[in-house]
Each structure stands twice: as C-alpha cells, then as structure tokens.
Amino acid sequence: MRNRIYLLLAALLLCSIRLQAQTAGDQAKDYLAKLNKRQVNGIEVTFSSFTQGRATAEGIVRMPIPDPDEKNTITCALINPSTGKIIAYELAIERLPEPTKLKITIKPADYGSIEEINAVKEKELKLLEVLWPTKRGYALTSLPSPPEPIVINITDVIKIPLWVNAGTEWGVIGDQLRFAIAKEPPPEPAKDFTLDDVKFKLAGFRLIINGEVRSGESKDLDLDGGPLPSFFLPGKGFFLLSLRPREGLNFQKIGVAEGNKISFSYDGDKYEWVSREPIISQDGRWHIWVFFDPNAKPLPELVEISKLLSKGNCCVFYEYKLDDLPKPTPSKK
C-alpha cells in the first residue's frame, strides 16, 4: 500500500515539475487539455469540472497518476491548491452486450492506511508546498459518498461530487464525465532507426564527482526514456549528455557509457553517473557527447525539490526531449 500512495504523490509532483518548466503558455494549455481525456476498454472519457452553490473550480489541477491493477480501471486525481486538498478516485468501465450500454463503477482510490500515509506525507506533501506555496498543509481526502455501480447509456453524463463544504460557504466541486467510443488511432508510419531512438535509463542513480557521492542514492530519482539526460551543478553549470553530436551546439566527445555507469571528465573534475540498472540496453562501451553551459540556471522550485528528493543536494536533474533543444540559427549566404 505504501508504494500506492507514494506513486500517487510522485506522479502529481513530476507532472507539476514538467508544467512549471514549460516556457510557453500554449504548451502548458495543450498538456493540460490532454489530461481531460482518458481511454479505457475502448471508451474515451472526457472530464470537466462542475460546481454548485458558492464553490468555484478555478485553479483546480488534474494530474495523471498510475492506474490500478484492476482491469478496465483508471485513476483520476485532482488537487485544489487554494485549499490544499488532494482527491483521487478509481473509475471502472465495463462494456455490456448492448453496444450503447456501459456499467460504471466509481470507488475511492486506495491511499493505504493512516500509518502508511503518515510514513510518506512529511516529505511528499512538503514538495507540494514548494510547487504551490500559497497553501500550507496539503492533505489527502476521500470521496464524500461514492455512488453505487450503475448502468448508463453511452450518451449519459455523470456528475461525481468531490469536495463538499457545509455551512454559509456551502458548495460542491466535482467531476463531470462524458463517454464515447474511442477512435482507433492511425498506424504510426514506419521510419528509419536512429541513435535518437536509443533511450537512456537512469534509475535510482547517484552522481559521483571526484570520487565523492554528491547527489542521488534515492529510489525517488529516475530518468527513464529520454535521449538527453542532464544535470545542473551549482557553481559549475549545466551538463547535457547525448549519444551523438547535435547541430548548432558545442557537444564534445568526452564521455563513455558502459554497463550502469556514464563517466567523463571536464575542467579538471571527473564525473560518474551511476544507475542501479544498465543505462543503455545494448551491451558495449559507447561514446557520450557532453554539452556544457555555464550560464544556465534551473527554476528555484526545481532546486528545492531536488534537495528534498535526493540524499545529497548538489544537483538538479532533467530529462530533455529533442524538441527542448535550441534550434540552430540558419547561416547567412
């Protein structure tokens, strides 16, 4: 159970970090829009907020979190930064023999016991205070009254009360669900395999500088699936790693990846980035290209989060995507 509540909070945090790292408002809006549609068992669910009374849904943020093991079930999570309340629930969709009918089951998410929640909340909820400093004392809450399983027409709309306040400030904030048959995505076109398709895997890593463990040694730290792992070292700058040089940036072929370690030396210092698993799935010794920027600085929130997540607090770690790289300036003819 402890892993369940940790995964919920970790996903909330990682999503929030990515949102705060966005540089363009349109990008953030597009990202959030995708969270409002989920698919399960061939059904697309569209989520939106509804309110009653004096309540307002302004500022409510929807977050993706790991789904449970149960078949045809997804987990929905929302956070209200103005009140510090986090709530999650599980939505199971069963398709019935009649094509237009669905059986809907809604139940509270499994946070685990009070003891398990207390075991992790000091650190993880502190991270939320870093991301949303306007409210102190974030807390997990439960559904006010989970409805009984129901059979609906696919065109029906369901409303789920999430936060209910009594008294003079009475109001309800909830989720409104609409359903549709999910469209089959078009097949992805075939493409040539390149080095950009080779992914680094840095799991539970630690960063060693000149033989001293300076950061990491925490199971909370994973970079998995990106072609451009990187880290920021205060007093030095920003290091970006790649399996090949990148046009328009001064990458240097100074590193080697072998087994569970990347190593390189720069400006008199030796860096070793060690993972608990093989970093590249293909066996062998591979050249690593390193880009260094002495002027780059991370968001202050990322610095504080790194201090909380890592045993050491020297560095901020990133997982860059290809689209994040600066575009080279066209040469003048």
C-alpha positions in Angstrom: 0.0 0.0 0.0 2.8 2.4 0.8 4.0 2.2 -2.8 0.5 3.1 -4.0 0.3 6.3 -2.1 3.9 7.1 -3.0 3.3 6.6 -6.7 0.2 8.9 -6.5 2.2 11.7 -5.0 5.2 11.2 -7.1 3.2 11.4 -10.3 1.5 14.6 -9.1 4.9 16.1 -8.4 6.6 15.0 -11.6 3.7 16.3 -13.7 3.8 19.6 -11.8 7.5 20.0 -12.4 7.0 19.5 -16.1 4.3 22.1 -16.2 6.3 24.6 -14.3 9.2 24.0 -16.7 7.1 24.9 -19.7 8.2 28.2 -21.3 5.2 28.8 -23.5 1.6 29.2 -22.2 0.2 27.4 -25.2 2.3 24.3 -24.5 1.1 24.1 -20.9 -2.5 24.5 -22.1 -2.1 21.7 -24.6 -0.6 19.5 -22.0 -3.5 20.1 -19.5 -6.1 19.6 -22.3 -4.7 16.0 -22.9 -5.4 15.2 -19.2 -9.1 15.9 -19.7 -9.5 12.9 -22.0 -8.7 9.3 -21.0 -9.3 6.0 -22.7 -10.0 2.6 -21.2 -11.6 -0.6 -22.6 -12.2 1.1 -25.9 -14.1 4.0 -24.3 -13.0 7.7 -24.3 -13.9 9.6 -21.2 -13.9 13.4 -21.3 -13.6 15.1 -17.9 -14.6 18.6 -16.9 -15.4 20.3 -13.6 -18.8 21.4 -12.3 -19.7 23.5 -9.3 -22.8 24.2 -7.2 -23.5 26.8 -4.6 -20.7 29.2 -3.8 -17.9 26.8 -4.8 -15.5 27.6 -7.6 -13.4 25.3 -9.7 -10.9 28.0 -10.5 -7.3 26.7 -10.0 -8.2 23.0 -9.8 -5.5 21.0 -11.5 -6.0 17.5 -12.9 -3.0 15.2 -12.6 -2.1 11.8 -14.3 -1.2 9.1 -11.8 -0.5 5.3 -12.1 -3.6 3.2 -12.8 -4.5 0.3 -10.5 -4.0 -3.3 -11.5 -7.8 -3.9 -11.9 -8.9 -4.5 -15.5 -10.6 -1.6 -17.3 -9.9 0.8 -14.5 -8.3 4.2 -14.4 -7.4 6.5 -11.6 -8.3 10.2 -11.6 -6.6 12.7 -9.3 -7.2 16.4 -8.7 -5.6 19.0 -6.5 -7.0 22.2 -5.2 -4.0 24.5 -4.4 -6.3 27.1 -2.8 -7.4 24.7 -0.1 -4.5 22.1 -0.1 -7.0 19.3 -0.7 -5.9 16.3 -2.9 -8.5 13.7 -4.0 -8.4 10.7 -6.2 -10.9 8.0 -7.3 -10.9 4.9 -9.5 -13.2 4.7 -12.5 -14.1 1.2 -13.9 -15.9 1.0 -17.3 -17.4 -2.3 -18.4 -18.9 -2.6 -21.8 -22.1 -4.6 -21.9 -23.6 -6.8 -24.7 -25.8 -3.9 -25.8 -23.4 -1.6 -27.6 -24.9 1.6 -26.2 -24.8 0.5 -22.5 -21.9 0.8 -20.0 -21.6 -0.3 -16.4 -19.8 2.4 -14.4 -18.2 1.7 -11.0 -16.6 4.5 -9.0 -14.7 4.0 -5.8 -12.2 5.9 -3.7 -8.5 5.5 -4.6 -6.5 3.2 -2.4 -4.3 5.5 -0.3 -3.4 2.8 2.2 -3.7 3.0 5.9 -3.2 6.2 8.0 0.1 4.8 9.2 1.3 4.3 5.6 0.1 7.8 4.7 1.9 9.4 7.6 5.1 7.5 6.7 5.4 9.3 3.4 3.5 12.6 3.7 6.1 14.6 5.5 8.4 14.7 2.5 6.0 14.3 -0.4 3.5 16.9 0.9 6.3 19.2 1.6 7.1 19.0 -2.1 3.6 20.2 -2.9 4.2 23.2 -0.7 7.2 24.0 -2.8 5.2 23.8 -6.0 2.2 25.7 -4.7 3.4 27.9 -1.8 0.1 29.7 -1.5 -1.2 27.0 0.7 0.3 25.1 3.6 -0.8 21.7 5.0 -1.7 19.7 1.9 -3.9 16.7 2.7 -5.4 13.6 1.0 -9.2 13.5 1.1 -11.7 10.8 0.2 -14.9 10.9 -1.9 -17.8 12.3 0.1 -20.2 9.4 -0.9 -19.1 7.0 -3.6 -22.1 6.1 -5.8 -23.3 2.5 -6.3 -22.3 0.9 -9.7 -24.8 2.0 -12.4 -25.7 1.0 -15.9 -25.9 4.0 -18.3 -26.4 4.9 -21.9 -23.1 5.9 -23.5 -24.7 9.4 -24.2 -25.4 9.9 -20.5 -23.4 12.4 -18.4 -22.3 11.5 -14.9 -21.5 14.0 -12.1 -19.3 13.0 -9.2 -19.1 15.3 -6.1 -15.5 15.5 -4.9 -15.3 18.4 -2.4 -18.3 19.4 -0.4 -18.4 22.3 2.1 -21.3 22.9 4.5 -22.5 26.0 6.3 -22.5 29.5 5.0 -19.9 28.7 2.4 -21.8 25.6 1.1 -20.7 24.5 -2.3 -19.8 21.4 -4.3 -16.9 20.9 -6.7 -17.0 17.8 -8.8 -16.1 15.9 -11.9 -18.4 15.7 -14.9 -17.9 12.7 -17.2 -18.9 12.2 -20.8 -18.4 9.0 -22.8 -17.8 8.0 -26.4 -16.5 5.1 -28.4 -12.8 5.6 -28.7 -11.5 6.1 -32.2 -8.7 3.8 -33.4 -5.5 5.9 -33.8 -3.9 5.8 -37.3 -0.9 3.4 -37.5 2.4 5.1 -36.9 4.3 5.4 -40.1 7.5 3.4 -40.4 10.8 5.3 -40.0 14.5 4.6 -40.0 16.0 3.6 -36.7 18.5 6.3 -35.5 20.5 7.0 -32.3 17.7 9.3 -31.2 15.6 6.1 -30.7 18.1 4.7 -28.2 16.9 5.7 -24.7 19.0 6.2 -21.5 17.7 4.6 -18.3 18.9 6.1 -15.1 17.1 4.5 -12.2 17.8 5.2 -8.5 21.0 6.8 -9.7 23.8 8.7 -7.9 26.2 11.3 -9.1 29.9 10.9 -8.1 32.3 13.8 -8.5 36.0 13.2 -8.0 35.2 10.0 -6.1 32.6 11.6 -3.7 28.9 10.8 -3.9 27.4 14.2 -4.3 23.7 13.5 -5.1 21.3 10.7 -5.6 21.2 7.4 -3.7 17.4 7.7 -3.6 14.8 5.4 -5.1 12.8 8.5 -5.8 15.2 9.5 -8.6 14.5 8.1 -12.1 15.2 9.4 -15.6 13.7 6.8 -18.0 13.0 7.1 -21.7 14.7 10.3 -22.9 17.6 10.6 -25.3 19.1 13.6 -23.4 19.7 13.2 -19.7 21.2 16.2 -18.0 22.0 17.8 -14.7 22.8 21.3 -13.2 25.7 21.6 -10.8 25.7 24.9 -8.7 28.9 26.8 -9.2 29.7 25.0 -12.4 26.7 24.9 -14.8 24.5 22.7 -16.9 25.7 19.3 -18.4 23.7 17.7 -21.2 24.5 14.2 -22.5 23.9 12.6 -25.8 24.8 9.6 -27.9 25.7 11.8 -30.8 26.6 15.5 -31.5 23.8 18.0 -32.1 23.8 20.6 -34.8 24.3 24.1 -33.5 25.5 23.1 -30.1 29.1 22.6 -29.0 28.9 18.9 -27.9 32.3 17.3 -27.0 33.0 13.6 -27.3 34.5 13.2 -23.8 32.3 10.6 -22.1 31.8 6.8 -22.1 28.7 4.7 -21.2 29.3 1.1 -20.1 27.0 -1.1 -18.1 25.4 1.0 -15.4 27.7 4.0 -15.5 28.4 7.1 -17.6 31.8 8.7 -16.9 33.5 11.8 -18.3 36.0 14.5 -17.2 35.6 18.2 -17.6 37.6 21.2 -16.5 39.7 19.0 -14.1 36.8 17.2 -12.5 35.8 13.6 -13.0 32.0 12.8 -13.2 30.4 9.4 -12.8 26.7 9.0 -13.2 25.8 5.5 -11.8 22.4 3.8 -12.2 21.2 0.6 -10.4 20.4 -0.8 -13.9 22.2 -0.8 -17.3 22.0 2.7 -18.7 21.8 1.6 -22.3 20.0 -1.7 -23.3 22.7 -2.5 -25.9 25.8 -4.1 -24.3 29.1 -2.4 -25.1 31.1 0.7 -24.5 29.6 3.7 -26.1 30.9 7.3 -26.7 29.0 10.0 -24.9 28.8 13.6 -26.2 28.7 16.3 -23.5 27.4 19.8 -23.9 28.2 22.3 -21.1 26.5 25.7 -20.5 28.0 27.7 -17.5 25.1 30.2 -17.6 22.0 28.0 -17.5 20.0 28.1 -14.2 17.1 25.9 -13.1 13.8 27.1 -11.7 14.1 27.8 -7.9 11.3 25.3 -7.3 13.3 22.5 -9.0 16.3 23.3 -6.7 14.2 22.9 -3.6 12.5 19.7 -4.9 15.9 18.2 -5.7 17.1 18.9 -2.2 14.1 17.0 -0.8 14.3 14.1 -3.2 18.0 13.4 -3.2 20.2 12.2 -0.4 22.7 14.8 -1.5 21.5 18.2 -2.7 24.2 19.3 -5.1 22.3 19.0 -8.3 19.1 19.3 -10.3 18.4 16.6 -12.8 16.5 16.9 -16.1 15.3 14.7 -18.9 15.4 16.8 -22.1 13.4 15.9 -25.2 14.6 16.6 -28.7 12.1 19.5 -29.1 13.6 21.2 -26.0 16.9 21.8 -27.7 17.6 25.3 -29.0 17.2 25.5 -32.8 20.4 26.3 -34.7 20.5 29.7 -36.4 20.4 29.4 -40.2 23.7 30.5 -41.8 23.6 33.6 -44.0 24.6 33.0 -47.6 
